[in-house]
Amino acid sequence: MYRSFLLFPVLLTTQLIYSQRESVETLLADTSMAHASVSVCFLDATDGRIVYQYDSEKSLIPASVLKLITSSAALELLGPQYRFRTLLGYSGSLNRTTGKLTGDLIIKGGGDPALGSEYFSDHYSSLFKNWIVAVKDLGIKKIEGRVLVDDSRYDYQPVPPKWLWEDLGNYYGAGVYGLSVFDNTFRIHFRTLSEGTLPEIISITPASCKYELSNWLIASGDKDNGYVFSAPYGNSGWLGGSIPANREDFVLRASIPDPPLFLAKVLNNMLDSAGIKISGQPTTSRLLKMPYEKEPVLISEVLSPPLEEIIEVLNHESMNLYAEHLLKEMGKVFKDSGSTAAGLEVLNQYLNDTGIGTDGIYLTDGSGVSPLDAISSGKMAELLFHLKYNGKYFSEFYRSLPDAGKEGTLKSAFTDPVFDSKLRAKSGSMTRVRSYAGYLKAKTGRDLVFCIIINNFSGPSQAIVEGIEEILKEAIIKN
């Protein structure tokens, strides 16, 4: 069925079925769309035939809709029950009589994107306190060595090279490390006064994330236009833009510059507070310029939630960090290289193996953060159709998409009753980009697959989202 669909040529716009034509033409006629590029594709989910298309072969920037490729590939290739392993162990010798460890306490990162995440607080409950208990239960009272995080599972280029500088210091631009923790995010709390004044930094949480930040923010209006400018592994940066005025506690979320070293320091301090003295300074494999070759003596093993649960958070909350982790993990598993480049090779091979191919698809990351990513609505719709009928784990993939008006990034969108239990989709947004792709059910019971990508509109994005809403509403009512 799927192969036969690929043989159909894309229909010309003069051959369109009228069910979506009116709403699309209304949106295109808006003055904000004068210079915009649009790609729209609706397929019948039972046979893959085109129901409606508008420039469905045009490659455009998809933003976070790209995560559908990465998340579906991870499910298909790694399996929904795949788990990441983080190990706590030690090297050297332990004198159980004196409680002296002559060697290092080692945290071996296994690429877990969710370690310590607030989205999985129950799963990782008391994780680090449990590590301290495990160390004490071994009788360790003194360490003639250091806390060492082995972060060598992935390469030491945390951020895809095509990302914008503006993104890197912010939570959504957090890099990927062999050991990531707390979503690689910390919070900067501000008190702001009247218009045009300098916001005051009142606290940083966790406090151990504090580093040199020059504050060039101003208090203005009621919108968050503040940015953190910093680079991975750096120890300084600056704050720019504006944040809302007259707030007692306004928060900017920033990316931790070196999560492996951060966790080494956190555990070091916790051990010290527990009365376990350590002679050396906390460090990482990167800083030592060498991976830890020997397997440490195991103290504790931490398994991540199953991959299907991680992907559900990834697509519900549009977690860039999780998508980039999965990209590198696929590179590590299938190419023996935990790098963005190796992961992209796996994604391209995955698209070729499905029969969709990579013509007109340009991938530079796994999350859609890069403005150099591009795909057509037709190709994305083909992938979604393929997953419905040929995917091994379609139910897990489908469940990962937010239910419109109820969950994740779609909780406040598509709230009209017409969408109730009829639309599951992934959204994508960046400056002058809005996109949606997923599955919808018409009132007649007909199932549709769709993708809509709009680039370079002017004016408020809300008007574009409302136009897309009308297109999807018309699809539900008239098909």
C-alpha positions as CSV (number, residue, x, y, z in Angstrom):
1,M,0.0,0.0,0.0
2,Y,2.7,2.4,1.0
3,R,4.9,1.7,-2.1
4,S,2.0,2.3,-4.4
5,F,1.4,5.7,-2.8
6,L,4.9,6.7,-3.7
7,L,4.1,6.2,-7.4
8,F,1.4,8.8,-7.4
9,P,2.6,12.2,-8.7
10,V,1.8,15.2,-6.5
11,L,-1.4,16.9,-7.9
12,L,-1.3,20.4,-9.3
13,T,-3.1,23.1,-7.4
14,T,-5.7,23.3,-10.2
15,Q,-6.8,19.7,-9.3
16,L,-7.4,20.4,-5.6
17,I,-10.4,19.0,-3.8
18,Y,-12.3,21.9,-2.5
19,S,-12.5,20.7,1.1
20,Q,-9.5,22.8,2.2
21,R,-9.3,25.2,-0.6
22,E,-11.4,28.0,0.8
23,S,-9.5,28.3,4.1
24,V,-6.1,28.1,2.5
25,E,-7.0,30.8,0.0
26,T,-8.3,33.0,2.8
27,L,-5.0,32.7,4.7
28,L,-3.0,33.3,1.5
29,A,-5.0,36.5,0.8
30,D,-4.0,38.0,4.2
31,T,-1.5,40.9,3.8
32,S,0.8,39.2,6.4
33,M,1.3,36.4,3.8
34,A,2.4,38.6,0.9
35,H,6.0,37.3,1.0
36,A,5.4,34.0,2.7
37,S,6.1,30.5,1.5
38,V,3.6,27.8,2.2
39,S,3.6,24.0,1.9
40,V,0.4,22.0,2.7
41,C,-0.4,18.4,2.3
42,F,-3.4,16.3,3.4
43,L,-3.4,12.5,2.7
44,D,-6.2,10.0,3.1
45,A,-4.8,7.8,5.9
46,T,-6.4,4.6,4.5
47,D,-4.7,4.6,1.1
48,G,-2.2,7.5,1.1
49,R,-3.9,9.3,-1.8
50,I,-3.7,13.1,-1.8
51,V,-6.8,14.8,-0.5
52,Y,-5.4,18.3,-0.8
53,Q,-2.1,19.9,-1.5
54,Y,-0.6,23.3,-2.0
55,D,3.1,23.4,-3.0
56,S,3.6,20.1,-1.1
57,E,6.9,19.6,-2.8
58,K,8.4,22.9,-1.6
59,S,11.1,22.4,1.1
60,L,10.7,24.8,4.0
61,I,12.0,25.3,7.5
62,P,9.9,23.0,9.7
63,A,11.1,24.0,13.2
64,S,10.1,21.5,15.8
65,V,8.0,19.4,13.5
66,L,11.3,17.9,12.5
67,K,11.3,16.1,15.8
68,L,8.8,13.6,14.3
69,I,11.6,12.2,12.1
70,T,14.0,11.8,15.1
71,S,11.5,10.4,17.5
72,S,10.0,8.0,15.1
73,A,13.5,6.8,14.0
74,A,14.5,6.3,17.6
75,L,11.3,4.3,18.4
76,E,11.7,2.1,15.2
77,L,15.5,1.5,15.6
78,L,16.0,1.4,19.3
79,G,12.6,0.1,20.4
80,P,10.1,1.6,22.9
81,Q,11.7,-0.3,25.9
82,Y,15.2,1.0,25.3
83,R,16.8,2.4,28.4
84,F,19.9,4.5,29.2
85,R,22.3,3.4,32.0
86,T,24.2,5.7,34.4
87,L,26.7,4.0,36.6
88,L,28.2,4.9,40.0
89,G,31.4,3.0,40.8
90,Y,34.9,3.4,41.9
91,S,38.5,2.6,40.8
92,G,41.5,1.6,42.8
93,S,41.3,-0.2,46.1
94,L,39.0,0.0,49.0
95,N,40.3,-0.8,52.5
96,R,37.1,-1.9,54.3
97,T,38.8,-1.9,57.6
98,T,39.8,1.8,57.5
99,G,37.1,2.9,55.0
100,K,39.8,4.4,52.8
101,L,39.3,4.4,49.0
102,T,42.5,4.9,47.2
103,G,41.1,5.8,43.8
104,D,38.3,7.7,42.2
105,L,34.6,7.7,42.7
106,I,33.3,7.5,39.1
107,I,30.0,8.5,37.5
108,K,29.8,6.9,34.1
109,G,27.4,8.7,31.8
110,G,25.3,6.6,29.5
111,G,23.7,9.3,27.5
112,D,20.4,9.5,29.6
113,P,18.6,12.7,28.4
114,A,16.2,12.6,31.4
115,L,18.6,12.1,34.4
116,G,17.2,14.1,37.3
117,S,14.6,15.8,35.0
118,E,11.6,17.5,36.5
119,Y,9.5,15.6,34.0
120,F,10.5,12.4,35.7
121,S,10.8,13.5,39.3
122,D,9.1,10.3,40.6
123,H,11.4,8.0,38.6
124,Y,14.6,9.7,39.8
125,S,13.3,10.5,43.3
126,S,16.2,10.9,45.8
127,L,18.7,9.6,43.2
128,F,21.7,11.5,44.4
129,K,20.9,11.1,48.1
130,N,20.7,7.3,47.4
131,W,24.1,7.5,45.9
132,I,25.5,9.0,49.1
133,V,23.8,6.2,51.1
134,A,25.3,3.6,48.8
135,V,28.8,5.0,49.3
136,K,28.4,5.0,53.0
137,D,27.0,1.5,53.1
138,L,30.2,0.4,51.4
139,G,32.0,1.8,54.4
140,I,33.8,4.5,52.5
141,K,34.9,7.2,54.9
142,K,37.7,8.9,53.0
143,I,38.7,9.1,49.3
144,E,42.3,9.5,48.3
145,G,41.3,10.6,44.8
146,R,38.4,12.6,43.3
147,V,34.9,12.5,41.9
148,L,35.3,11.8,38.2
149,V,32.5,12.0,35.7
150,D,33.1,9.9,32.6
151,D,31.3,11.9,29.9
152,S,33.0,10.2,26.9
153,R,30.0,8.4,25.5
154,Y,29.4,11.3,23.1
155,D,31.7,13.7,21.4
156,Y,32.7,17.0,23.1
157,Q,30.8,19.2,20.6
158,P,27.6,19.6,22.6
159,V,25.7,21.9,20.2
160,P,25.0,21.2,16.5
161,P,27.2,23.5,14.5
162,K,24.3,25.1,12.6
163,W,22.5,26.5,15.6
164,L,22.2,30.2,16.2
165,W,24.4,31.9,18.8
166,E,21.3,33.6,20.3
167,D,20.0,30.1,21.3
168,L,23.0,28.5,23.0
169,G,22.9,30.0,26.5
170,N,19.1,29.5,26.9
171,Y,17.4,26.4,28.1
172,Y,16.1,25.4,24.7
173,G,19.6,25.6,23.3
174,A,21.2,23.4,26.0
175,G,23.8,21.1,24.6
176,V,24.1,17.3,24.7
177,Y,26.7,15.6,26.9
178,G,27.7,12.1,27.7
179,L,26.2,12.9,31.0
180,S,23.3,15.4,31.1
181,V,21.4,16.2,34.3
182,F,18.4,18.3,35.3
183,D,17.6,18.9,31.6
184,N,20.9,20.8,31.6
185,T,19.0,23.8,32.8
186,F,19.3,26.3,35.7
187,R,17.2,29.3,36.6
188,I,18.1,33.0,37.1
189,H,15.6,34.9,39.3
190,F,15.2,38.6,38.8
191,R,13.4,41.5,40.6
192,T,12.4,44.2,38.1
193,L,11.2,47.7,38.7
194,S,9.9,50.4,36.4
195,E,10.3,50.7,32.6
196,G,13.9,51.1,31.5
197,T,15.6,50.1,34.8
198,L,18.2,47.4,35.2
199,P,16.7,44.1,36.5
200,E,18.3,42.8,39.7
201,I,19.5,39.2,39.9
202,I,18.2,37.9,43.3
203,S,19.2,34.3,43.1
204,I,20.3,31.4,40.9
205,T,19.1,27.9,41.3
206,P,20.8,25.6,41.7
207,A,23.3,28.0,43.3
208,S,26.3,25.9,42.2
209,C,25.4,26.9,38.6
210,K,26.5,30.5,39.2
211,Y,29.1,31.9,36.9
212,E,30.1,35.3,35.6
213,L,27.2,36.9,33.9
214,S,27.3,40.5,32.7
215,N,23.8,42.0,33.0
216,W,22.7,44.2,30.1
217,L,19.0,43.5,30.5
218,I,16.4,46.2,30.8
219,A,12.9,46.0,32.3
220,S,10.3,46.8,29.6
221,G,6.7,45.9,28.8
222,D,5.2,42.6,29.8
223,K,6.8,40.1,27.4
224,D,9.9,38.0,27.9
225,N,12.5,39.0,25.3
226,G,15.5,38.2,27.5
227,Y,18.4,36.1,26.3
228,V,21.4,34.4,27.9
229,F,24.5,34.5,25.7
230,S,27.1,31.8,26.7
231,A,28.9,28.9,25.1
232,P,29.3,25.3,26.2
233,Y,32.2,24.7,28.6
234,G,32.5,28.4,29.2
235,N,32.6,30.2,32.5
236,S,31.3,33.6,31.5
237,G,28.5,35.2,29.5
238,W,26.1,38.0,29.4
239,L,22.3,38.8,29.6
240,G,20.7,40.9,26.9
241,G,17.3,42.0,25.7
242,S,14.3,42.9,28.0
243,I,12.2,41.1,30.6
244,P,8.8,42.3,32.0
245,A,8.8,45.3,34.3
246,N,7.5,45.4,37.9
247,R,8.0,41.7,38.8
248,E,9.0,40.4,42.2
249,D,10.4,37.1,40.8
250,F,10.8,36.7,37.1
251,V,12.7,33.7,35.9
252,L,15.0,33.1,32.9
253,R,15.9,29.5,32.2
254,A,19.5,29.1,31.1
255,S,21.7,26.2,29.9
256,I,24.3,24.7,32.2
257,P,27.6,25.2,30.5
258,D,29.2,22.0,31.6
259,P,26.7,19.5,33.1
260,P,29.3,16.7,33.7
261,L,31.5,19.0,35.8
262,F,28.5,20.5,37.5
263,L,27.4,17.0,38.7
264,A,30.9,16.1,39.7
265,K,30.9,19.2,42.0
266,V,27.4,18.5,43.3
267,L,28.3,15.0,44.3
268,N,31.6,16.1,45.8
269,N,29.9,18.6,48.0
270,M,27.2,16.1,49.1
271,L,29.9,13.6,50.1
272,D,31.8,16.3,52.0
273,S,28.5,17.3,53.8
274,A,28.1,13.6,54.7
275,G,31.5,13.6,56.3
276,I,33.3,11.8,53.5
277,K,36.5,13.6,52.8
278,I,38.0,13.7,49.3
279,S,41.6,14.7,48.6
280,G,41.3,15.7,44.9
281,Q,39.2,18.1,42.9
282,P,36.1,17.0,41.0
283,T,36.8,16.6,37.2
284,T,35.6,15.0,34.0
285,S,37.1,12.8,31.2
286,R,37.0,15.8,28.9
287,L,39.2,17.8,31.2
288,L,41.6,14.9,31.7
289,K,41.6,14.5,27.9
290,M,41.1,10.7,28.2
291,P,38.1,8.4,28.7
292,Y,38.1,6.1,31.7
293,E,39.1,2.9,30.0
294,K,38.4,0.3,32.8
295,E,34.9,-0.5,33.9
296,P,34.6,0.8,37.5
297,V,33.6,-1.4,40.4
298,L,29.9,-1.0,40.4
299,I,28.2,0.7,43.4
300,S,24.8,1.6,41.8
301,E,23.1,1.5,38.4
302,V,20.4,3.9,37.4
303,L,18.2,3.1,34.4
304,S,16.2,5.7,32.6
305,P,12.5,5.5,32.0
306,P,11.8,3.4,28.8
307,L,12.3,5.3,25.5
308,E,8.6,5.5,24.8
309,E,8.1,7.6,27.9
310,I,11.0,9.8,27.1
311,I,9.6,10.3,23.5
312,E,6.2,11.1,24.9
313,V,7.8,14.0,26.9
314,L,9.9,14.9,23.9
315,N,6.9,15.4,21.6
316,H,4.4,16.7,24.2
317,E,6.8,19.4,25.5
318,S,9.0,19.8,22.4
319,M,12.2,19.0,24.2
320,N,15.1,20.0,22.0
321,L,17.6,18.4,24.4
322,Y,15.9,15.0,24.2
323,A,15.8,15.0,20.4
324,E,19.5,15.8,20.2
325,H,20.3,13.1,22.7
326,L,18.5,10.5,20.7
327,L,20.2,11.7,17.6
328,K,23.6,11.1,19.2
329,E,22.6,7.9,20.8
330,M,21.5,6.5,17.4
331,G,24.9,7.6,16.0
332,K,26.7,5.8,18.9
333,V,24.6,2.6,18.6
334,F,24.6,2.2,14.8
335,K,27.8,4.1,13.8
336,D,29.9,3.8,16.9
337,S,30.1,7.6,17.1
338,G,28.2,9.7,19.5
339,S,28.1,12.7,17.2
340,T,25.5,14.8,15.4
341,A,27.0,13.9,12.1
342,A,26.8,10.1,12.8
343,G,23.2,10.5,14.0
344,L,22.2,12.4,10.8
345,E,23.7,9.5,8.8
346,V,21.3,7.2,10.7
347,L,18.3,9.5,10.1
348,N,19.0,9.7,6.4
349,Q,19.4,6.0,6.1
350,Y,16.2,5.5,8.0
351,L,14.3,7.8,5.5
352,N,15.8,5.8,2.6
353,D,14.9,2.5,4.1
354,T,11.3,3.6,4.5
355,G,11.1,4.3,0.8
356,I,10.5,8.0,1.4
357,G,14.0,9.0,0.5
358,T,15.9,12.2,1.3
359,D,15.3,14.2,-1.9
360,G,14.4,17.8,-0.7
361,I,15.1,16.9,2.9
362,Y,18.0,18.8,4.5
363,L,18.8,17.8,8.1
364,T,21.4,19.6,10.3
365,D,20.1,18.5,13.7
366,G,17.5,16.3,15.3
367,S,15.3,18.9,16.9
368,G,14.5,21.5,14.3
369,V,16.3,24.3,16.1
370,S,18.6,25.0,13.1
371,P,17.2,27.5,10.5
372,L,19.0,25.4,7.9
373,D,16.8,22.3,8.3
374,A,14.2,21.9,5.5
375,I,11.5,19.5,4.5
376,S,8.4,19.6,2.4
377,S,4.9,19.0,3.7
378,G,4.5,16.2,1.3
379,K,7.6,14.3,2.6
380,M,6.5,14.8,6.2
381,A,3.0,13.5,5.4
382,E,4.5,10.5,3.6
383,L,6.4,9.7,6.8
384,L,3.4,9.9,9.0
385,F,1.4,7.7,6.6
386,H,4.2,5.2,6.5
387,L,4.3,5.0,10.3
388,K,0.6,4.4,10.5
389,Y,0.7,1.3,8.3
390,N,4.3,0.1,8.4
391,G,5.7,1.3,11.7
392,K,6.5,-1.3,14.2
393,Y,5.6,1.0,17.1
394,F,2.9,3.3,15.7
395,S,0.7,3.2,18.9
396,E,3.7,4.4,21.0
397,F,4.5,7.1,18.4
398,Y,0.8,8.2,18.1
399,R,0.5,8.5,21.9
400,S,3.6,10.8,22.0
401,L,1.7,13.4,20.0
402,P,-0.2,16.0,22.1
403,D,-4.0,15.8,22.0
404,A,-5.2,19.2,20.8
405,G,-6.5,21.5,23.4
406,K,-5.5,19.1,26.2
407,E,-1.8,18.3,26.3
408,G,1.7,19.7,26.0
409,T,2.4,22.4,23.4
410,L,-1.2,22.1,22.1
411,K,-2.9,22.5,25.5
412,S,-3.8,26.2,24.7
413,A,-4.3,25.7,21.0
414,F,-7.2,24.2,18.9
415,T,-9.6,24.5,21.8
416,D,-12.7,24.7,19.6
417,P,-15.0,21.7,20.4
418,V,-14.7,20.6,16.8
419,F,-11.1,19.4,17.6
420,D,-12.1,17.4,20.7
421,S,-10.4,14.0,20.4
422,K,-10.0,14.5,16.6
423,L,-6.5,16.0,16.3
424,R,-3.1,14.8,17.5
425,A,-0.2,16.8,16.1
426,K,3.3,18.2,16.7
427,S,3.8,21.9,16.5
428,G,6.8,23.9,15.4
429,S,7.7,27.5,15.8
430,M,10.5,29.9,15.5
431,T,10.8,33.5,14.2
432,R,8.6,33.7,11.1
433,V,8.0,30.0,11.1
434,R,4.8,28.1,12.1
435,S,4.2,24.4,11.3
436,Y,2.0,21.5,12.4
437,A,1.9,17.9,11.4
438,G,0.0,14.9,12.6
439,Y,-3.3,13.0,12.4
440,L,-6.9,14.1,12.4
441,K,-10.3,12.5,12.1
442,A,-13.1,14.1,10.1
443,K,-16.6,14.1,11.3
444,T,-17.5,11.4,8.8
445,G,-15.0,9.1,10.4
446,R,-12.4,9.6,7.7
447,D,-8.8,9.6,8.9
448,L,-6.4,12.1,7.5
449,V,-2.6,12.7,7.7
450,F,-1.4,16.3,7.3
451,C,1.4,18.7,7.4
452,I,1.3,22.5,7.1
453,I,4.5,24.6,7.0
454,I,4.5,28.4,6.7
455,N,7.7,30.5,6.5
456,N,8.4,34.2,6.3
457,F,5.0,35.7,7.2
458,S,4.8,39.2,8.6
459,G,2.7,40.5,11.5
460,P,1.6,38.6,14.6
461,S,2.1,34.8,14.6
462,Q,-1.3,34.3,16.3
463,A,-3.1,35.3,13.1
464,I,-1.2,32.6,11.3
465,V,-2.0,30.0,13.9
466,E,-5.7,31.0,13.6
467,G,-5.5,30.6,9.9
468,I,-4.0,27.1,10.3
469,E,-6.8,26.3,12.8
470,E,-9.4,27.2,10.1
471,I,-7.7,25.0,7.6
472,L,-7.8,22.0,10.0
473,K,-11.3,22.8,11.1
474,E,-12.5,22.8,7.5
475,A,-10.7,19.5,7.0
476,I,-12.6,17.9,9.9
477,I,-16.0,19.3,8.9
478,K,-15.9,18.9,5.2
479,N,-14.1,15.6,4.6
